[in-house]
Amino acid sequence: MAGDYSRTLSGSFHGKGPSILQRLNVDMPLFLLLVGISILGLFVLYSASGQDWGMVQKQFLNYVVGFTAMIFIAQLHPKWLASWAPWLYGAGVIALVLVLLIGVGAKGAQRWLSLGFMRFQPAEIVKLAVPMMVAWYLSHKILPPKFKHIAMVMLIIFVPVLLVLKQPDLGTSILVAASGLIILFFAGLGWRWIFSAMLVLCAVAPLMWYGVMHDYQKQRVLTFLDPESDPLGSGWNIIQSKTAIGSGGLSGKGWTGGTQSQLEFLPERHTDFIIAVYCEEFGFVGVVLLLLLYASIIMRALYISSQSSDVFGRLLAGGLTITFFIYVFVNIGMVSGVLPVVGVPLPLISYGGTSVVALLSTFGVIMSVYMHKH
Amino acid sequence: MSFSITDAKEERALFKRRAIIAAVFMLVMFGALVTRMVYLQVLKYDEFITKSENNRVRLQPIAPARGLIFDRNGVLLAENLPAHSLVLIPERVPDLEATLNYLTDLVGVTPREREVFMKEATQWHRPFEPITLKQNLDEEQIARIAVNSFFLQGVDVEAELVRHYPYGQYLSHLLGYVGQISEKEQDNIDPINYKATKRIGKIGLERYYERMLHGEVGYQKAETNARGKVIRTLDRQLPVPGQNITLYLDIELQKLAMDAFNGRRGALVALDTETGGILAMVSSPSFDPNPFVTGISLDEYSSLRDSLDVPLFNRASRGQYPPGSTLKPFVALSFLENKVVDPNRVIYDHGWYQLENDERIYRDWKREGHGPVNFHQAIVQSCDTYFYEMSFKTGVDRIEPMLEQFGFGQDLSVDIWDALPALLPNKDWKKATRGLGWFPGDTLNFGIGQGFMLATPLQLATATAVLANRGKWHRPRAVEYVGSTLVEDETPHDPLILSSPEYWERVVSAMHDVISGPHGTARAISHDLKYSMAGKTGTAQVVGIRQNAKYDSKALAERNRDHALFIAFAPTDEPKIAVAVIVENGESAGATAAPIARKVIDAYLESLTKQELLNGR
């Protein structure tokens, strides 16, 4: 029944017969939404980079690579992906161990692994490997999962999480943990478990503060709670970004007209804080439109995930969708001052090749799951 | 098989339920973000738009150029020279320690400069405000910084106008100097008007006329980026420069007078008798005021402060000396005015005087006595015995009011900020301060300018000018014009009117003979005199205006000698200039103090003649 509906839907888009994109296993609405947000991203970046045409060209190439990766991954059958899951997961964990042993980094954190010709962050691998591994593991079990299966999943999640935390990278470790736990949620984890976990989390939070968190991490939280306490130091970013957003008002100062961003009061304006540039220049109306665009992408992705008959694909696609949501929410939340500052870019708009290619690849996975649903 | 299909269906339904829950949760969270945006962009819009405008637009104050100071002939005495200083914006310097070390090698920052800079940088200061590290960069240093600017983030060279006194030590006491605004001064100035001003008048005329010299601050509204760089100027209000001031002083006369001291300790004040304007005011030795402007080093300052000759001390306005015999003409007028003496009566001086019922002998400076002296001769020869007797007859209650009318015991200067009233004693004063009655002997000492009486060179010159003008008063002052406006004395002093104008002439004629008479105490300076001069010598026993603890027998012996004083005015009948000179430990007034006065009067009268010739008369 769902299949019929979807056929009607795509039929109505493309008239008779399957289009090239359909033959390429690409979901048309999702594709159009992603292209739309990418084009918007280029416009915002042009302004946020201080009219740096070269940066826009590089980002355009990032999108080209990203969409190519997306279409390529969409061709792969979910079964293939599932069979890779343990290998990717294993490789990710080993890489994380290597980071702690021979990694390179800066400012007291060891996050990079050098391969001679390139450097990469193994944490980026486990962001994808953990949900894949959890989905793969649960797809072989009867759902909802039993206690021993839940325990196993916890092990799968928290080994890499602890390794990332050790780097130390609190933000990423929380995101990795979340990406795994969400799969568990979609697999039908009992509400009792969910609520007890939340209670435990509340109890553990103070312990984290005194035991696990580093001074600079505590500083971030303190600054988040009271940015005015250090207006020129760590509070500067958040004060300036709130000022940029607030001064945008209802309709904004106009494209490339944001004084906060153009006069460089705004830090990291083309990467993590790019949403502040957007808010300043396009105002509240622009923000609502952008959130609608993100919501549409998320809802569409969630919808197509639910259409899959393959357990692994369904769980993975659902989990990746929520992860995408978390990125959007955490980024906008931190820039607008409702969450502490953690290094999360705004999906598909912030400048950066890794982020763009990784996210579009994610959507490749989701499309693959959808197009190979039978 | 059918079991597993049901299972699969069940699992799918479970996923759908969870997906719906997740969707609702996400939409709620997006709703929260929208709420946050409503709060920031709609409810708090006014606050943030103001904040962003304040960020963007910086109101930069522009310091006004300080008014210039000229002498009576238009010679520039205080000017503003462009100077370059090395400034750092600590917020923009990535590694302060390394940058300071680099600059030390590059342009030779002294430890002292570094210390001062660090003090300022670590105290509270306006964020992103440049802080001075080194002043007065030369061309080479500026070039070195420019070449290395790539390594010097947050380092800048700033151009500003710095006060400069081309005549240096010749005018330091009168002009004073400007210096860094201190914390205490900060509380007393208009914070808006001084927003861009770094220095303020510390002493002298620079201090007294600070308000006129300073001017009014200007503003520049500029759009700046986060690093404080001006992108474009939006609006500008130019500062109003300070007013120029013109002095009565003649710099050539001042130089001549100062050089005449030849490094000796002492002071000179020369007044224009027609206006009370200060033609020259010397306190010797002096100091160069220029290092004080940019910040004098501690070593340099302590050597000035601790010098036995106290060069920082303004002897002309603050040095309090017993006037000695230079007081006699004024005391003599009290004899005449109170009709105590018959000017023609002759007394015989044996060299000493004694009061009835008092064993103490009051000696004349001339041991063997002056023999027969009348009023005229008493002044010409400075006969103490005559003054002992007449002072006793007149009494302190009649001498003191006369001296008060000449300005003794009061600060009657118009614009000399640090002038002291010195001391004019009377019975009440002695009772109040010493708890003792006034003894007849006190009157005798008073009558010859010794004892309790103290006067500053400025007061002596003023009194001499009043005498020269036969009672007409002009309060002494340095500044003639502020801008192009003649400065009027707002509280002029009443003229001193004697019961007979003839009294003036008696005293003046005696003072004339002090110089030109065969027995005059200053007859040594009378040769080749082309005009008539009236004067009076004096010696004052050293009570030590400042005895230092350091014992140096040779220096101390020299410093125990009497002070030599001399007052004079000329020409006698149409006076133009009145002068008071003191040479500390100069001993003989006629030999040390009087020649200096003559040089100054000669030069001034000659310059007046030249002026008249130039004006075609």
HADDOCK unambig.tbl for C-alpha pairs under 7 A between the chains (distance, minus, plus):
assign (segid A and resid 143 and name CA) (segid B and resid 11 and name CA) 6.38 0.50 0.50
assign (segid A and resid 186 and name CA) (segid B and resid 15 and name CA) 5.59 0.50 0.50
assign (segid A and resid 186 and name CA) (segid B and resid 18 and name CA) 5.74 0.50 0.50
assign (segid A and resid 187 and name CA) (segid B and resid 15 and name CA) 6.68 0.50 0.50
assign (segid A and resid 188 and name CA) (segid B and resid 14 and name CA) 6.45 0.50 0.50
assign (segid A and resid 243 and name CA) (segid B and resid 48 and name CA) 5.04 0.50 0.50
assign (segid A and resid 243 and name CA) (segid B and resid 51 and name CA) 6.58 0.50 0.50
assign (segid A and resid 243 and name CA) (segid B and resid 52 and name CA) 6.13 0.50 0.50
assign (segid A and resid 244 and name CA) (segid B and resid 52 and name CA) 6.98 0.50 0.50
assign (segid A and resid 245 and name CA) (segid B and resid 40 and name CA) 6.75 0.50 0.50
assign (segid A and resid 245 and name CA) (segid B and resid 41 and name CA) 6.43 0.50 0.50
assign (segid A and resid 246 and name CA) (segid B and resid 40 and name CA) 4.56 0.50 0.50
assign (segid A and resid 246 and name CA) (segid B and resid 41 and name CA) 4.17 0.50 0.50
assign (segid A and resid 246 and name CA) (segid B and resid 44 and name CA) 6.52 0.50 0.50
assign (segid A and resid 246 and name CA) (segid B and resid 45 and name CA) 5.24 0.50 0.50
assign (segid A and resid 246 and name CA) (segid B and resid 48 and name CA) 5.14 0.50 0.50
assign (segid A and resid 246 and name CA) (segid B and resid 49 and name CA) 6.84 0.50 0.50
assign (segid A and resid 247 and name CA) (segid B and resid 41 and name CA) 6.53 0.50 0.50
assign (segid A and resid 247 and name CA) (segid B and resid 45 and name CA) 5.68 0.50 0.50
assign (segid A and resid 247 and name CA) (segid B and resid 48 and name CA) 4.82 0.50 0.50
assign (segid A and resid 247 and name CA) (segid B and resid 49 and name CA) 4.15 0.50 0.50
assign (segid A and resid 247 and name CA) (segid B and resid 52 and name CA) 6.53 0.50 0.50
assign (segid A and resid 248 and name CA) (segid B and resid 41 and name CA) 6.29 0.50 0.50
assign (segid A and resid 249 and name CA) (segid B and resid 41 and name CA) 4.33 0.50 0.50
assign (segid A and resid 249 and name CA) (segid B and resid 42 and name CA) 5.78 0.50 0.50
assign (segid A and resid 249 and name CA) (segid B and resid 45 and name CA) 5.57 0.50 0.50
assign (segid A and resid 250 and name CA) (segid B and resid 41 and name CA) 6.27 0.50 0.50
assign (segid A and resid 250 and name CA) (segid B and resid 42 and name CA) 6.34 0.50 0.50
assign (segid A and resid 259 and name CA) (segid B and resid 56 and name CA) 6.74 0.50 0.50
assign (segid A and resid 260 and name CA) (segid B and resid 52 and name CA) 6.49 0.50 0.50
assign (segid A and resid 263 and name CA) (segid B and resid 225 and name CA) 4.34 0.50 0.50
assign (segid A and resid 263 and name CA) (segid B and resid 226 and name CA) 6.08 0.50 0.50
assign (segid A and resid 264 and name CA) (segid B and resid 225 and name CA) 6.01 0.50 0.50
assign (segid A and resid 264 and name CA) (segid B and resid 226 and name CA) 5.37 0.50 0.50
assign (segid A and resid 265 and name CA) (segid B and resid 225 and name CA) 6.77 0.50 0.50
assign (segid A and resid 265 and name CA) (segid B and resid 226 and name CA) 4.65 0.50 0.50
assign (segid A and resid 284 and name CA) (segid B and resid 37 and name CA) 6.66 0.50 0.50
assign (segid A and resid 284 and name CA) (segid B and resid 41 and name CA) 6.29 0.50 0.50
assign (segid A and resid 288 and name CA) (segid B and resid 34 and name CA) 6.91 0.50 0.50
assign (segid A and resid 299 and name CA) (segid B and resid 23 and name CA) 6.95 0.50 0.50
assign (segid A and resid 302 and name CA) (segid B and resid 19 and name CA) 6.81 0.50 0.50
assign (segid A and resid 306 and name CA) (segid B and resid 15 and name CA) 6.75 0.50 0.50
assign (segid A and resid 306 and name CA) (segid B and resid 16 and name CA) 5.96 0.50 0.50
assign (segid A and resid 333 and name CA) (segid B and resid 33 and name CA) 6.91 0.50 0.50
